[in-house]
Amino acid sequence: MKIKLLFLLGCLSASFATAEQLTIERIFSDPALAGTSPREMQYSPDGRRVTFIRGREDDYNRYDLWEYNLADDETRLLVDSDSLHTGEEVLSDEEKARRERQRIYGSGIMEYTWSKNGDALLFPLAGDVFYYDLGRKTVRRLTDTQAFETDVRVSPKGRYVSFIRDQDIFVVDLTNGRERQLTEDGQGPIKNGMAEFVAQEEMDRMTGYWWSPDDRHIAFLQVDESPVDQVTRSEIYADRIDVIQQRYPAAGRANALVKLGVLDLASGDVQWIDLGENRDIYIPRVAWARDNLLSYQWQDRSQRQLELRLVDIDSGRARTLVTESSETWVNLHDDLKFLEDSDRFLWSSERDGYRHLYLYDLDGDLQRQLTRGNWAVDALHSVDEKAGKVYFSGRVNTPLERHLYAISLEQQAPPQRISIRAGMHSITFAKDASGYIDSFSNTGTPPQVSLHSADGQRLTWLAENAVKKGHPLYPFANDWIQPEFGTITAPEGHSLYYRLYKPANFDREKKYPVMVFQYGGPHAQLVTNSWDRPFNQFMAQQGYVVFTLDNRGSANRGTGFENPIHEAMGKVEVEDQVTGVKFLRSLPYVDPERIGVFGHSYGGYMALMDMFKAGDYFKAGVAGAPVTDWALYDTHYTERYMGHPDLVPQAYRASSVFPYVDGLKGDLLIYHGMADDNVLFTNTTRLVKLLQDKGKQFELMTYPGKKHSLRGKETRIHQYNMIKDFFDRHLRGAR
């Protein structure tokens, strides 16, 4: 596969007459180097259109609403965001936090929803709600208030538009335009229909309310944050300091209390669901199975038990359908699918060591296991009940690629691969399973988006994004370096996948410095056959070997590979990274005295642990927005992997960076956003104080007003120029 990719890229590159030098300024300038790719792609309910938002060529952070029409094979602009609002968009604090949790950044139309019958689209913009009529091609403003409306949706039957305002649920009746407030007590620590901090940040649940299929009921969570510690932190900006009171549930401390209610739109009455006597729980998922059947997932605080429960809202009868348990933790997923033509549902589980699909009936009886083997299912995408086919993405042949597969719903048979091209495929199916959108990339192909029939036949390009004259990448393609992939066998016997870039104008007789780029944490995987971060490419072109290894604890290798970090963060990850460095040292073209490491967030934590615990292997390190003590991080994430700090205090001490500071031998750079509400800035200030007390020299860069993701073109340009300069100073001349 590698040889084919190199050959194809070589043939393509030979046609380029000139090449420009890649710079960090160009990486973060307009137009986007990898091309402008559509986002938030959806099929219309009737399957005749594919809609998406797309950044502009002159500003890739300003988004408009587009469509591809299958009937006339045309792509056209539906709504220009500037036609509705220009100038700065002043977001509410709640919306700022929500977008930070979603890891989205930009302005204009950032999200949208289809009406049930497919005749309209709904979207928020600058704090108000807009309704676009496809037939009339007109935009109707549904709200015009000083308040900020979020989490906007059209009800399943299309009669209502719902949203959250001032911590309560509202609806607008589209037949008469009347607005109605459905909950009344949202204020202070009480939030209705909203997701609490850990639900947004750690459970991938951004909403707190769900329409019933018949438009008669709304299930919603009421969150009471009063038990959660109120942390006073300073958000330091260039020209001011904002003192923020944030409810932050640190490991071992109290969580928000949640209640699950069902609101009857006709009467306004709320039926509260009995969740049990234990209130120190999580409700990570809620979904309607039928008009009168509501499912929810109940998770204990240790996250070692997860229950799928079903409630008949007419009778109040409740039953547990599935119970998952583990001696370490149970991972959450979005693979619950209730079948429309039968009283059955699909569910995924890691009970046999790998994530696979299972078929159950509504009595909770297991019918059969659909997929099996030493490979992982990524996601359940669609079920064609008439054809008896289940579509999912997974990694049957290699964990480095994600492909689309089909498997029989009724008969035991091996999965049939549908996607063809080697690389990573992200799939969005039409509701009727007639076709899908494929977002694809590999190491030699920047993101492409295509439309396919269910059997895999490509119908059209939505964004071919071909690297030809006029493409932003075209002037640089002649010098683009392809990485190599390989595996290393660790002393314990497990295999570790790596990706390695050799430097530009590679000479085997020379000795090169190395930048190890890593993340290392759970629910993440860096070593894949996909389009990579351009900074890694840039550093290779600057004369560095660039190396990335996925250690134990990272994703898509099964529980046996992920679970060794349980109550031991910062141990096996460092051991595996050292195994990677020993491999690098065996390469004749690597200078063993000039190896540096860089990571952000968990990767920042890993960079510190590498520098402190394995100082003989790393000459220089860059730690971005690092966790330094897991007692400072949030409950749902930290306790999942580390347990409760009151029960295993020794594990928390061993996983903190502080006991190992004396091991620092090389050069260290730490950077952090001064308004970070995820990995609080306190993580860095505590480490800075300890390093100073111990007389350890280091470099520090702080970013006023920036959150965890350090958004903004100018900020990114500064950040990555700083990292490059740091490695140049400490690795290029070091011998």
Disulfide bonds with the S-S distance in Angstrom:
none
